[in-house]
């Protein structure tokens, strides 16, 4: 597998291959920096998806279950489990309940590490 990095210095042939593989668009469809606006402001104002996932082994088998999306309520948290909060641009957060098992604690941290590596 080949990794190609495209930027403003890439040759036209490389850019065209990218859009062919993408299956849509062209270089002329990409806004320049002035047209595109401030990235930081966009990230701050965009309504990114925030989701909460329960990590539980209550029935003897470890399960990861999506339990909610933004807006969330603290009542979704169970002190006997661990939870992974995917905060979008804000990052990943692990909430460890006081009564969570050792396996839940370990697996929730591992899951956060895997998600962090694959989402960056």
MDTraj code that builds the backbone (N, CA, C; nanometers):
import mdtraj as md
import numpy as np

residues = "UNK UNK UNK UNK UNK UNK UNK UNK UNK UNK UNK UNK UNK UNK UNK UNK UNK UNK UNK UNK UNK UNK UNK UNK UNK UNK UNK UNK UNK UNK UNK UNK UNK UNK UNK UNK UNK UNK UNK UNK UNK UNK UNK UNK UNK UNK UNK UNK UNK UNK UNK UNK UNK UNK UNK UNK UNK UNK UNK UNK UNK UNK UNK UNK UNK UNK UNK UNK UNK UNK UNK UNK UNK UNK UNK UNK UNK UNK UNK UNK UNK UNK UNK UNK UNK UNK UNK UNK UNK UNK UNK UNK UNK UNK UNK UNK UNK UNK UNK UNK UNK UNK UNK UNK UNK UNK UNK UNK UNK UNK UNK UNK UNK UNK UNK UNK UNK UNK UNK UNK".split()
xyz = np.array([
    [0.0839, -0.1162, 0.0000],
    [0.0000, 0.0000, 0.0000],
    [0.0891, 0.1235, 0.0000],
    [0.0575, 0.2186, -0.0852],
    [0.1381, 0.3399, -0.1002],
    [0.0679, 0.4574, -0.0338],
    [0.1424, 0.5372, 0.0382],
    [0.0884, 0.6580, 0.1001],
    [0.1382, 0.7777, 0.0207],
    [0.0449, 0.8592, -0.0249],
    [0.0784, 0.9814, -0.0979],
    [0.0285, 1.1007, -0.0184],
    [0.1093, 1.2027, -0.0135],
    [0.0702, 1.3253, 0.0554],
    [0.0525, 1.4334, -0.0498],
    [-0.0665, 1.4923, -0.0506],
    [-0.0957, 1.5978, -0.1468],
    [-0.1029, 1.7317, -0.0751],
    [-0.0394, 1.8309, -0.1334],
    [-0.0476, 1.9669, -0.0815],
    [-0.0346, 2.0631, -0.1982],
    [-0.0140, 2.1902, -0.1685],
    [-0.0076, 2.2905, -0.2745],
    [0.1125, 2.2727, -0.3665],
    [0.2099, 2.1891, -0.3274],
    [0.3288, 2.1662, -0.4081],
    [0.3186, 2.0389, -0.4925],
    [0.2097, 1.9649, -0.4824],
    [0.1931, 1.8400, -0.5570],
    [0.1741, 1.8689, -0.7052],
    [0.2234, 1.7763, -0.7875],
    [0.2083, 1.7949, -0.9318],
    [0.0639, 1.7655, -0.9738],
    [0.0256, 1.8184, -1.0876],
    [-0.1116, 1.8063, -1.1371],
    [-0.1524, 1.6597, -1.1549],
    [-0.0599, 1.5753, -1.2003],
    [-0.0914, 1.4337, -1.2220],
    [-0.1304, 1.3653, -1.0908],
    [-0.0573, 1.3921, -0.9827],
    [-0.0896, 1.3323, -0.8527],
    [-0.2265, 1.3772, -0.8034],
    [-0.2545, 1.5056, -0.8197],
    [-0.3830, 1.5601, -0.7760],
    [-0.4965, 1.4978, -0.8562],
    [-0.4771, 1.4828, -0.9863],
    [-0.5809, 1.4218, -1.0703],
    [-0.6059, 1.2763, -1.0318],
    [-0.5009, 1.2030, -0.9983],
    [-0.5170, 1.0636, -0.9535],
    [-0.6000, 1.0601, -0.8261],
    [-0.5741, 1.1529, -0.7334],
    [-0.6510, 1.1594, -0.6094],
    [-0.7998, 1.1744, -0.6388],
    [-0.8355, 1.2703, -0.7245],
    [-0.9767, 1.2938, -0.7528],
    [-1.0393, 1.1787, -0.8318],
    [-0.9599, 1.1104, -0.9158],
    [-1.0112, 0.9914, -0.9852],
    [-1.0456, 0.8827, -0.8839],
    [-0.9560, 0.8587, -0.7885],
    [-0.9807, 0.7576, -0.6855],
    [-1.0964, 0.7982, -0.5946],
    [-1.1069, 0.9275, -0.5668],
    [-1.2157, 0.9786, -0.4846],
    [-1.3497, 0.9577, -0.5537],
    [-1.3479, 0.9638, -0.6866],
    [-1.4695, 0.9371, -0.7631],
    [-1.5575, 1.0584, -0.7851],
    [-1.5124, 1.1743, -0.7422],
    [-1.5917, 1.2958, -0.7595],
    [-1.5035, 1.4181, -0.7430],
    [-1.5470, 1.5288, -0.7988],
    [-1.4783, 1.6553, -0.7790],
    [-1.3560, 1.6736, -0.8653],
    [-1.2953, 1.7904, -0.8485],
    [-1.1740, 1.8254, -0.9209],
    [-1.0995, 1.9309, -0.8398],
    [-0.9749, 1.9576, -0.8764],
    [-0.9000, 2.0596, -0.8023],
    [-0.9700, 2.1959, -0.8008],
    [-1.0424, 2.2274, -0.9055],
    [-1.1098, 2.3580, -0.9109],
    [-1.2253, 2.3677, -0.8107],
    [-1.2729, 2.2536, -0.7592],
    [-1.3808, 2.2535, -0.6600],
    [-1.3315, 2.2867, -0.5191],
    [-1.2012, 2.2797, -0.4979],
    [-1.1439, 2.3032, -0.3655],
    [-1.1238, 2.4536, -0.3458],
    [-1.1821, 2.5056, -0.2388],
    [-1.1706, 2.6492, -0.2100],
    [-1.0290, 2.6831, -0.1651],
    [-0.9844, 2.8035, -0.2009],
    [-0.8551, 2.8475, -0.1496],
    [-0.8740, 2.8939, -0.0046],
    [-0.7638, 2.9261, 0.0614],
    [-0.7698, 2.9587, 0.2045],
    [-0.8633, 3.0755, 0.2335],
    [-0.8608, 3.1780, 0.1500],
    [-0.9456, 3.2951, 0.1740],
    [-1.0935, 3.2606, 0.1592],
    [-1.1274, 3.1807, 0.0579],
    [-1.2673, 3.1416, 0.0357],
    [-1.3172, 3.0446, 0.1420],
    [-1.2274, 2.9565, 0.1861],
    [-1.2668, 2.8517, 0.2800],
    [-1.2960, 2.9021, 0.4199],
    [-1.2352, 3.0116, 0.4584],
    [-1.2593, 3.0667, 0.5911],
    [-1.1635, 3.0118, 0.6955],
    [-1.1837, 3.0534, 0.8170],
    [-1.0985, 3.0193, 0.9300],
    [-1.1295, 2.8784, 0.9802],
    [-1.0311, 2.7878, 0.9753],
    [-1.0509, 2.6492, 1.0186],
    [-1.0877, 2.6401, 1.1662],
    [-1.0193, 2.7174, 1.2483],
    [-1.0450, 2.7116, 1.3925],
    [-1.1881, 2.7537, 1.4223],
    [-1.2335, 2.8596, 1.3580],
    [-1.3705, 2.9066, 1.3792],
    [-1.4712, 2.8022, 1.3319],
    [-1.4424, 2.7399, 1.2193],
    [-1.5326, 2.6361, 1.1679],
    [-1.5420, 2.5197, 1.2665],
    [-1.4280, 2.4750, 1.3165],
    [-1.4277, 2.3637, 1.4113],
    [-1.5032, 2.3994, 1.5387],
    [-1.4892, 2.5224, 1.5829],
    [-1.5566, 2.5670, 1.7038],
    [-1.7076, 2.5738, 1.6838],
    [-1.7495, 2.6187, 1.5659],
    [-1.8921, 2.6409, 1.5430],
    [-1.9645, 2.5204, 1.4838],
    [-1.8902, 2.4256, 1.4281],
    [-1.9577, 2.3116, 1.3651],
    [-2.0219, 2.2231, 1.4711],
    [-2.1360, 2.1703, 1.4366],
    [-2.2100, 2.0847, 1.5298],
    [-2.1616, 1.9419, 1.5113],
    [-2.0441, 1.9124, 1.5657],
    [-1.9866, 1.7795, 1.5496],
    [-2.0657, 1.6783, 1.6307],
    [-2.0647, 1.5582, 1.5823],
    [-2.1372, 1.4513, 1.6511],
    [-2.0623, 1.4114, 1.7775],
    [-2.1329, 1.4091, 1.8852],
    [-2.0791, 1.3659, 2.0138],
    [-2.1579, 1.2424, 2.0538],
    [-2.0874, 1.1350, 2.0901],
    [-2.1578, 1.0118, 2.1256],
    [-2.0975, 0.9489, 2.2504],
    [-2.1825, 0.8752, 2.3211],
    [-2.1444, 0.8089, 2.4456],
    [-2.1603, 0.6585, 2.4275],
    [-2.0567, 0.5836, 2.4679],
    [-2.0552, 0.4380, 2.4526],
    [-2.0287, 0.3728, 2.5879],
    [-2.1098, 0.2726, 2.6222],
    [-2.0944, 0.1975, 2.7475],
    [-2.0029, 0.0775, 2.7223],
    [-1.9074, 0.0559, 2.8121],
    [-1.8219, -0.0625, 2.8107],
    [-1.8596, -0.1419, 2.9350],
    [-1.9194, -0.2597, 2.9126],
    [-1.9733, -0.3359, 3.0253],
    [-1.9523, -0.4858, 3.0060],
    [-1.9282, -0.5542, 3.1173],
    [-1.9223, -0.7008, 3.1164],
    [-2.0249, -0.7575, 3.2151],
    [-2.1339, -0.6853, 3.2334],
    [-2.2355, -0.7226, 3.3325],
    [-2.2925, -0.8618, 3.3097],
    [-2.3048, -0.9040, 3.1835],
    [-2.3608, -1.0370, 3.1568],
    [-2.2522, -1.1408, 3.1306],
    [-2.1283, -1.1104, 3.1704],
    [-2.0185, -1.2050, 3.1567],
    [-1.9382, -1.1875, 3.0290],
    [-1.9911, -1.1148, 2.9334],
    [-1.9228, -1.0909, 2.8066],
    [-1.9037, -0.9405, 2.7897],
    [-1.7823, -0.8997, 2.7535],
    [-1.7556, -0.7577, 2.7369],
    [-1.8286, -0.7053, 2.6137],
    [-1.9037, -0.5982, 2.6330],
    [-1.9789, -0.5375, 2.5230],
    [-1.9552, -0.3877, 2.5216],
    [-1.9501, -0.3327, 2.3997],
    [-1.9444, -0.1882, 2.3805],
    [-2.0739, -0.1501, 2.3108],
    [-2.1486, -0.0609, 2.3734],
    [-2.2811, -0.0249, 2.3233],
    [-2.2947, 0.1269, 2.3181],
    [-2.3395, 0.1757, 2.2039],
    [-2.3669, 0.3196, 2.1916],
    [-2.4952, 0.3487, 2.2681],
    [-2.4879, 0.4410, 2.3641],
    [-2.6052, 0.4680, 2.4483],
    [-2.6670, 0.6050, 2.4254],
    [-2.6003, 0.6913, 2.3528],
    [-2.6603, 0.8215, 2.3293],
    [-2.5747, 0.9134, 2.2459],
    [-2.6389, 1.0227, 2.2012],
    [-2.5727, 1.1262, 2.1238],
    [-2.6068, 1.2613, 2.1847],
    [-2.5363, 1.3614, 2.1437],
    [-2.5593, 1.4975, 2.1899],
    [-2.7018, 1.5397, 2.1581],
    [-2.7750, 1.5941, 2.2491],
    [-2.7403, 1.6282, 2.3868],
    [-2.7473, 1.5051, 2.4776],
    [-2.6526, 1.4956, 2.5677],
    [-2.6440, 1.3826, 2.6601],
    [-2.6835, 1.4272, 2.8009],
    [-2.7209, 1.3290, 2.8821],
    [-2.7565, 1.3565, 3.0218],
    [-2.6690, 1.2711, 3.1127],
    [-2.6323, 1.3241, 3.2268],
    [-2.5482, 1.2491, 3.3216],
    [-2.6185, 1.1227, 3.3712],
    [-2.7498, 1.1172, 3.3568],
    [-2.8245, 0.9994, 3.4020],
    [-2.7943, 0.8761, 3.3168],
    [-2.7276, 0.8943, 3.2021],
    [-2.6878, 0.7801, 3.1195],
    [-2.5703, 0.7045, 3.1815],
    [-2.4962, 0.7700, 3.2696],
    [-2.3788, 0.7076, 3.3309],
    [-2.4209, 0.6125, 3.4421],
    [-2.3603, 0.4942, 3.4411],
    [-2.3860, 0.3921, 3.5430],
    [-2.2555, 0.3711, 3.6193],
    [-2.2552, 0.3868, 3.7498],
    [-2.1309, 0.3735, 3.8257],
    [-2.0716, 0.2323, 3.8241],
    [-2.1440, 0.1352, 3.7692],
    [-2.0931, -0.0018, 3.7614],
    [-2.0271, -0.0324, 3.6276],
    [-2.0175, 0.0670, 3.5391],
    [-1.9596, 0.0470, 3.4066],
    [-1.8612, 0.1584, 3.3747],
    [-1.7963, 0.1453, 3.2587],
    [-1.7104, 0.2502, 3.2053],
    [-1.7769, 0.3057, 3.0798],
    [-1.7433, 0.4284, 3.0459],
    [-1.8024, 0.4930, 2.9295],
    [-1.6944, 0.5654, 2.8502],
    [-1.7085, 0.5609, 2.7191],
    [-1.6209, 0.6339, 2.6289],
    [-1.7040, 0.7444, 2.5658],
    [-1.6629, 0.8675, 2.5870],
    [-1.7300, 0.9828, 2.5287],
    [-1.6468, 1.0293, 2.4103],
    [-1.7036, 1.0173, 2.2911],
    [-1.6384, 1.0665, 2.1702],
    [-1.6853, 1.2096, 2.1514],
    [-1.5999, 1.3026, 2.1841],
    [-1.6348, 1.4438, 2.1786],
    [-1.6019, 1.5106, 2.0467],
    [-1.5818, 1.4312, 1.9413],
    [-1.5499, 1.4895, 1.8116],
    [-1.4189, 1.5659, 1.8187],
    [-1.4240, 1.6938, 1.7826],
    [-1.3039, 1.7771, 1.7807],
    [-1.2461, 1.7987, 1.9207],
    [-1.3270, 1.7796, 2.0238],
    [-1.2796, 1.7997, 2.1613],
    [-1.1973, 1.6827, 2.2118],
    [-1.2077, 1.5661, 2.1481],
    [-1.1287, 1.4508, 2.1865],
    [-1.2106, 1.3376, 2.2453],
    [-1.1394, 1.2375, 2.2940],
    [-1.1995, 1.1195, 2.3562],
    [-1.1821, 1.1285, 2.5072],
    [-1.2846, 1.0847, 2.5781],
    [-1.2807, 1.0871, 2.7239],
    [-1.3300, 0.9523, 2.7755],
    [-1.2650, 0.9012, 2.8794],
    [-1.3091, 0.7767, 2.9433],
    [-1.3587, 0.8118, 3.0829],
    [-1.4806, 0.7677, 3.1129],
    [-1.5380, 0.7847, 3.2461],
    [-1.5413, 0.6465, 3.3094],
    [-1.4753, 0.6316, 3.4230],
    [-1.4665, 0.5026, 3.4913],
    [-1.5555, 0.5076, 3.6146],
    [-1.6589, 0.4239, 3.6143],
    [-1.7487, 0.4174, 3.7285],
    [-1.6808, 0.3553, 3.8492],
    [-1.7200, 0.3987, 3.9671],
    [-1.6598, 0.3509, 4.0918],
    [-1.6717, 0.1990, 4.1053],
    [-1.7811, 0.1408, 4.0556],
    [-1.8021, -0.0029, 4.0674],
    [-1.7645, -0.0823, 3.9432],
    [-1.6937, -0.0203, 3.8485],
    [-1.6545, -0.0897, 3.7252],
    [-1.5559, -0.2016, 3.7559],
    [-1.5674, -0.3109, 3.6822],
    [-1.4766, -0.4245, 3.7021],
    [-1.3381, -0.3907, 3.6470],
    [-1.2402, -0.4686, 3.6889],
    [-1.1033, -0.4487, 3.6407],
    [-1.0975, -0.4655, 3.4893],
    [-1.1731, -0.5622, 3.4372],
    [-1.1744, -0.5856, 3.2924],
    [-1.2345, -0.4657, 3.2189],
    [-1.3423, -0.4100, 3.2704],
    [-1.4042, -0.2924, 3.2078],
    [-1.3073, -0.1746, 3.2080],
    [-1.2383, -0.1564, 3.3196],
    [-1.1429, -0.0460, 3.3311],
    [-1.0308, -0.0603, 3.2275],
    [-0.9750, -0.1799, 3.2208],
    [-0.8646, -0.2055, 3.1280],
    [-0.9104, -0.1888, 2.9837],
    [-1.0218, -0.2516, 2.9489],
    [-1.0690, -0.2488, 2.8102],
    [-1.1128, -0.1098, 2.7662],
    [-1.1678, -0.0307, 2.8568],
    [-1.2092, 0.1047, 2.8185],
    [-1.0874, 0.1898, 2.7834],
    [-0.9789, 0.1728, 2.8567],
    [-0.8564, 0.2474, 2.8272],
    [-0.7950, 0.2014, 2.6952],
    [-0.7947, 0.0693, 2.6724],
    [-0.7426, 0.0168, 2.5462],
    [-0.8264, 0.0655, 2.4286],
    [-0.9576, 0.0652, 2.4445],
    [-1.0471, 0.1115, 2.3388],
    [-1.0209, 0.2584, 2.3066],
    [-1.0013, 0.3394, 2.4070],
    [-0.9723, 0.4814, 2.3851],
    [-0.8410, 0.4990, 2.3091],
    [-0.7411, 0.4182, 2.3426],
    [-0.6129, 0.4268, 2.2724],
    [-0.6282, 0.3878, 2.1260],
    [-0.7016, 0.2803, 2.0991],
    [-0.7237, 0.2356, 1.9614],
    [-0.8000, 0.3419, 1.8833],
    [-0.9063, 0.3937, 1.9424],
    [-0.9857, 0.4978, 1.8754],
    [-0.9013, 0.6211, 1.8483],
    [-0.8179, 0.6576, 1.9419],
    [-0.7338, 0.7754, 1.9262],
    [-0.6374, 0.7580, 1.8097],
    [-0.5802, 0.6404, 1.7967],
    [-0.4852, 0.6142, 1.6882],
    [-0.5534, 0.6088, 1.5526],
    [-0.6725, 0.5506, 1.5470],
    [-0.7399, 0.5343, 1.4181],
    [-0.8135, 0.6592, 1.3743],
    [-0.8439, 0.7482, 1.4655],
    [-0.9208, 0.8687, 1.4309],
    [-0.8326, 0.9888, 1.4044],
    [-0.7058, 0.9838, 1.4379],
    [-0.6174, 1.0997, 1.4166],
    [-0.5697, 1.1052, 1.2744],
])
top = md.Topology()
chain = top.add_chain()
for i, resn in enumerate(residues, 1):
    res = top.add_residue(resn, chain, resSeq=i)
    for name in ("N", "CA", "C"):
        top.add_atom(name, md.element.get_by_symbol(name[0]), res)
traj = md.Trajectory(xyz[None], top)
